[in-house]
Amino acid sequence: MSKTTREISIVVAFAAVAALGACKPHGSTASSTVASAAPPPAPTAVSVPAAPLPAAPAADVQLSEIKGSLAPAPSQPGDLPGSHDPGFLKRFQGSKIVNYEALPYEELKVGAKDPAKPDNWIFSPIEGQITRIVYQVPAGHSMLEVLRNYEQALGDAGFAQTGELRGNSDLLRDFGPQAFRQSWEPNTDFMWSNLGLAGAQDFGYVTAKALSGGKPVTVTVLVASYKADSDVTYKNKVHFAAGQPFAVVDMVVSKPVQNQMVTVKAADMADALATKGFIDLYGVYFDTDKTTLKPESDATLSEVASLLKIDRSLKLEVSGHTDNSGSSAHNMTLSQGRADAVVGALVGKYGIDKTRLVAKGYGDSKPVAPNTDDVGKAKNRRVELRKI
């Protein structure tokens, strides 16, 4: 297996696996794009017993292009309707897809060994298009056999392995919630709750990375075996025999979030202020965790200035709001700095009398949407104008 740099975020991902023989690894190929849309919030750490990992690769290791296509492969008999393997990676022979989720834009926490504390794994979020595939593997194969087939298949597809963690059921219970209980889950009756009841004999977790069109793609695979007979409900009910393996594959194709906010015109601002007393603006842009206005904010700020020049008696509170990433104290300071920046621009660039404006930061204390996904967080990161 090839290896990559320690800096590479290790994703909790589970990609479609090679149509591999009982003990024979078969080649597979891969392709996709992973680039964080915004710097992630502070990572969380979980303490786990030390496990053997590949030696740290050199910092200058170059990732290879995926050998294959990101386009979905045809489904196979017994698969969940609408599910697919990715074209670059086949599955373990005889497996069937029992759960499948394709999310256009979400966050997945990626596990990586903490270089400062060898017994810890750090989980950091990565954003983009996520595909999660859960396979039921035929009985009679060991976790290690399936895991090694996956590693071989990923290597054949051009991926460089970035980490491996192996452990028993006790470690799996500690590791699993970090890996699976995130801001997104396929459904409310996901595998993890069933694992907690049925237990697992042991598990293997491997992460790998490659390039597609020069951009990184991350895949991670978790393989485990059920300890006892159990019925699991994903999108349908599936029966696992005692000791039967399963594999969960995540693929993350990173991409920037599409800006779908519309510049609000001065007349619309005036109408909202007259009827509601406030208006939320989403055309004022800052870099993540920064207070400096980006040039793309000019169109919206120009409309605010026009509004203030048309109605000479109007006075406004300019309110800064954030999502809940980071501490409340930090978010309060950040939102105040952003409100100050907007007022400063209106006064310095557009000639508005500073006595007509008040800057106020509210941090994450006044959300307008749940902070449980990127769409909600984007709505909460806003500048609000309030009539005073």
C-alpha positions in Angstrom: 0.0 0.0 0.0 1.2 3.5 -0.7 1.2 6.0 2.1 0.4 9.7 2.4 1.3 12.6 4.6 0.4 12.9 8.2 -1.3 16.3 7.5 -3.9 14.6 5.3 -7.3 14.5 7.2 -8.4 11.0 7.7 -12.0 10.6 6.9 -14.5 8.3 8.5 -15.6 7.2 5.1 -16.7 4.0 3.6 -16.4 3.6 -0.2 -17.8 0.9 -2.4 -15.5 -2.1 -2.2 -13.9 -4.4 -4.8 -15.8 -7.4 -6.1 -13.1 -9.4 -4.4 -12.7 -13.1 -4.2 -13.0 -15.0 -0.9 -9.4 -14.5 -0.1 -8.1 -12.8 -3.2 -7.9 -9.0 -3.6 -9.1 -7.7 -6.9 -8.1 -4.4 -8.4 -10.3 -1.3 -8.3 -10.0 2.3 -9.2 -11.2 5.6 -7.9 -11.9 9.2 -8.6 -13.3 12.3 -6.8 -12.6 15.7 -5.3 -12.0 16.7 -1.7 -11.3 20.3 -0.6 -12.6 21.9 2.5 -15.1 24.6 1.8 -14.1 26.5 4.9 -11.6 26.0 7.7 -13.2 23.5 10.2 -14.0 24.2 13.8 -11.7 22.9 16.5 -11.3 19.1 16.3 -12.4 16.8 19.1 -10.2 14.0 20.5 -11.0 10.6 21.7 -8.6 8.5 23.7 -8.1 5.0 22.4 -5.6 2.2 23.2 -2.5 2.4 21.1 -3.0 0.5 17.8 -0.4 -0.2 15.1 -0.5 2.3 12.3 1.6 2.6 9.1 4.8 4.6 9.5 4.4 8.3 8.9 4.9 9.1 5.3 7.3 11.8 4.1 5.7 15.3 4.0 6.4 15.6 0.3 4.6 12.4 -0.8 2.5 13.0 -3.9 -1.0 11.6 -4.2 -1.8 9.7 -7.4 -4.8 10.2 -9.7 -7.6 7.7 -9.2 -7.7 4.9 -11.7 -11.4 5.0 -12.7 -14.6 6.9 -12.7 -16.7 8.6 -10.0 -19.8 7.7 -12.0 -21.9 5.0 -10.2 -21.6 1.4 -11.3 -24.8 -0.6 -12.1 -26.5 -2.0 -9.0 -26.5 -5.8 -8.4 -29.2 -8.3 -7.4 -30.2 -8.0 -3.8 -29.0 -4.4 -3.4 -31.1 -1.7 -1.9 -33.1 0.0 -4.7 -31.3 3.1 -6.0 -27.9 2.1 -4.5 -24.7 1.9 -6.4 -21.0 1.1 -6.1 -18.7 4.0 -7.2 -17.3 3.2 -10.6 -13.7 3.2 -9.4 -14.1 0.6 -6.6 -15.7 -2.9 -6.7 -17.1 -4.7 -3.7 -16.1 -7.8 -1.8 -17.5 -10.8 -3.7 -21.0 -11.8 -2.7 -21.7 -8.6 -0.7 -25.0 -6.7 -1.1 -25.8 -3.0 -0.3 -28.2 -2.8 2.6 -28.0 1.0 3.2 -27.1 3.9 0.9 -27.0 7.6 1.3 -25.9 10.3 -1.2 -25.8 13.8 0.3 -25.0 16.7 -2.0 -23.3 18.8 0.8 -22.7 17.8 4.3 -20.0 17.5 7.0 -18.2 14.3 8.0 -15.7 14.0 10.9 -12.4 12.5 9.8 -10.3 10.5 12.2 -6.5 10.9 12.4 -3.9 9.8 14.9 -2.8 12.7 17.1 0.9 13.2 16.6 1.3 14.8 20.0 -0.5 12.0 21.9 0.0 8.6 20.3 -3.0 7.0 22.2 -5.4 9.6 20.8 -7.3 10.0 17.6 -8.5 13.5 16.5 -11.7 13.9 14.6 -11.9 17.0 12.3 -14.8 17.8 10.0 -14.5 17.8 6.3 -17.3 19.2 4.0 -18.5 18.3 0.6 -20.5 15.6 -1.3 -20.7 12.5 0.8 -21.7 9.0 -0.2 -22.2 6.3 2.4 -22.6 2.7 1.5 -23.2 -0.2 4.0 -22.5 -3.7 2.7 -23.5 -7.0 4.2 -20.6 -9.4 3.6 -21.3 -13.1 3.2 -20.8 -15.2 6.3 -17.6 -17.2 6.6 -15.1 -14.4 6.1 -13.1 -12.8 8.8 -12.9 -9.1 9.5 -9.2 -9.1 8.7 -9.7 -10.8 5.4 -12.3 -8.3 4.3 -10.2 -5.4 5.6 -7.1 -6.5 3.7 -9.1 -6.9 0.5 -10.3 -3.4 0.8 -6.8 -2.1 1.4 -5.6 -3.9 -1.7 -8.5 -2.7 -3.7 -7.9 0.9 -2.7 -4.2 0.6 -3.5 -5.0 -0.8 -6.9 -7.3 2.1 -7.5 -4.4 4.5 -6.9 -5.2 5.5 -3.3 -2.5 6.1 -0.7 -3.4 4.7 2.8 -3.4 7.4 5.4 -4.2 5.5 8.6 -5.3 2.2 10.1 -6.9 1.4 13.4 -7.8 -2.0 14.7 -9.5 -3.0 17.9 -12.0 -5.1 19.8 -15.6 -4.5 20.8 -14.7 -2.3 23.8 -12.6 0.0 21.7 -15.3 0.0 19.0 -17.8 1.3 21.4 -15.5 4.2 22.3 -14.4 4.8 18.7 -17.8 4.4 17.0 -19.7 7.4 18.4 -16.9 9.7 17.3 -17.0 8.1 13.9 -20.7 7.8 13.3 -22.7 10.1 15.6 -22.1 13.3 13.7 -24.3 16.2 12.3 -25.5 13.8 9.6 -26.7 10.2 9.9 -28.4 8.1 7.2 -31.5 7.6 9.4 -32.6 7.5 13.0 -32.1 3.7 13.3 -28.6 3.6 12.0 -26.2 0.8 12.5 -24.5 2.1 15.6 -27.4 1.6 18.0 -27.8 -1.9 16.8 -24.1 -2.5 17.3 -24.4 -1.4 20.9 -27.0 -4.1 21.4 -25.6 -6.9 19.3 -21.9 -6.1 19.9 -19.1 -6.8 17.4 -16.1 -9.2 17.7 -13.5 -6.8 16.4 -13.2 -4.0 13.8 -10.8 -2.5 11.4 -10.8 1.1 10.1 -8.7 2.3 7.2 -8.5 5.7 5.5 -7.0 6.5 2.1 -6.7 9.4 -0.2 -6.1 10.0 -3.9 -6.7 12.7 -6.5 -9.3 13.3 -9.2 -8.6 16.1 -11.6 -5.8 17.2 -9.3 -8.2 17.5 -6.3 -8.2 15.1 -3.3 -10.8 12.4 -2.7 -11.0 10.7 0.7 -12.4 7.2 1.3 -12.6 5.4 4.6 -13.7 1.8 5.3 -14.9 0.3 8.6 -15.2 -3.5 8.7 -16.6 -5.4 11.7 -18.4 -8.7 12.5 -21.6 -9.1 14.5 -21.1 -11.2 17.6 -24.6 -12.7 17.6 -27.7 -13.1 15.3 -29.4 -9.7 15.0 -31.9 -7.9 12.8 -30.8 -4.4 11.7 -33.1 -1.7 10.3 -31.5 0.6 7.8 -34.0 1.6 5.1 -35.2 -2.0 5.3 -34.8 -4.9 7.7 -31.6 -7.0 7.3 -30.7 -10.2 9.2 -27.1 -10.8 10.2 -25.9 -14.2 11.2 -23.6 -14.6 14.2 -20.1 -13.5 13.1 -21.2 -12.2 9.8 -19.1 -9.2 8.6 -20.3 -5.9 7.4 -18.4 -3.0 5.7 -19.3 0.7 5.8 -17.7 2.8 3.1 -17.7 6.6 3.0 -16.5 8.7 0.1 -16.1 12.4 0.4 -15.8 14.6 -2.7 -14.9 18.0 -1.3 -16.4 21.1 -2.9 -17.2 24.7 -2.0 -20.7 25.4 -1.0 -22.7 27.2 -3.7 -23.7 30.7 -2.8 -27.4 30.9 -3.3 -28.1 34.1 -1.4 -29.5 37.1 -3.4 -28.4 40.7 -3.1 -31.3 42.6 -1.4 -32.1 45.9 -3.1 -32.6 49.2 -1.1 -36.4 49.2 -1.8 -36.8 45.7 -0.4 -34.7 46.7 2.7 -36.9 49.7 3.2 -40.1 47.6 2.9 -38.8 45.0 5.4 -37.7 47.7 7.9 -41.1 49.4 7.7 -43.1 46.2 8.1 -40.9 44.1 10.4 -38.4 46.5 11.8 -35.4 44.4 10.7 -33.9 42.5 7.8 -31.3 39.8 7.6 -28.6 40.2 5.0 -26.6 37.4 3.4 -24.6 39.3 0.9 -22.0 40.6 3.4 -19.0 38.2 3.3 -16.1 37.5 5.5 -13.4 34.9 5.5 -13.9 32.1 8.1 -13.2 33.4 11.6 -12.2 36.8 10.2 -13.7 40.3 10.5 -12.3 41.8 7.3 -15.0 42.4 4.6 -14.5 40.7 1.3 -14.9 42.6 -1.9 -18.0 40.6 -2.8 -19.8 42.5 -0.1 -19.7 45.7 -2.0 -23.0 45.1 -3.9 -25.0 44.7 -0.7 -23.2 47.5 1.2 -24.0 49.8 -1.7 -27.7 49.1 -1.4 -27.6 49.7 2.4 -25.9 53.1 1.7 -28.5 53.9 -0.9 -31.2 53.2 1.6 -29.6 55.5 4.2 -29.1 58.3 1.6 -32.8 58.1 0.5 -34.2 58.1 4.0 -32.1 60.7 5.8 -33.9 60.2 9.1 -33.3 56.5 9.2 -31.0 55.1 12.0 -29.9 51.5 12.1 -28.4 48.9 14.4 -26.0 46.8 12.4 -26.0 43.4 14.1 -23.4 40.7 13.7 -24.5 37.0 14.1 -22.5 33.7 13.9 -23.2 30.0 13.9 -22.3 27.9 16.9 -18.8 26.9 15.8 -16.3 27.8 18.4 -17.0 29.1 22.0 -19.8 31.6 22.8 -17.2 34.1 24.0 -15.2 33.8 20.7 -18.4 34.1 18.6 -19.4 37.2 20.5 -16.1 38.9 19.8 -16.2 37.8 16.2 -19.7 39.1 15.6 -18.9 42.4 17.2 -15.9 42.8 15.0 -17.9 42.1 11.9 -20.6 44.5 12.8 -17.9 47.2 13.4 -16.4 46.4 10.0 -19.8 47.0 8.3 -20.3 50.3 10.1 -16.8 51.3 9.3 -17.3 50.6 5.6 -20.6 52.5 5.4 -19.0 55.5 7.1 -15.6 55.4 5.4 -16.4 54.2 1.9 -20.0 55.4 1.4 -20.0 58.6 3.5 -22.8 57.7 5.9 -22.9 59.8 9.2 -21.6 57.5 11.9 -24.2 58.9 14.4 -26.9 57.0 12.4 -25.3 53.6 12.9 -24.8 51.4 16.0 -22.7 48.2 15.7 -23.7 45.3 18.0 -22.5 41.7 18.1 -24.8 38.9 19.3 -22.5 35.9 18.6 -24.5 32.7 18.3 -27.2 33.7 20.7 -29.9 34.5 18.2 -30.0 31.7 15.6 -32.7 31.8 12.9 -32.2 28.1 11.9 -30.8 24.9 13.6 -27.0 24.7 13.7 -27.2 21.0 12.8 -26.2 21.2 9.1 -24.4 23.6 6.7 -27.6 25.1 5.4 -28.7 26.1 8.9 -25.3 27.4 9.8 -25.1 29.5 6.7 -28.4 31.1 7.6 -27.1 31.9 11.1 -24.0 33.6 9.8 -25.6 36.9 8.8 -25.6 40.7 9.3 -28.9 42.1 10.4 -30.2 45.6 10.0 -32.6 46.8 12.7 -34.4 50.1 12.8 -33.8 52.2 15.8 
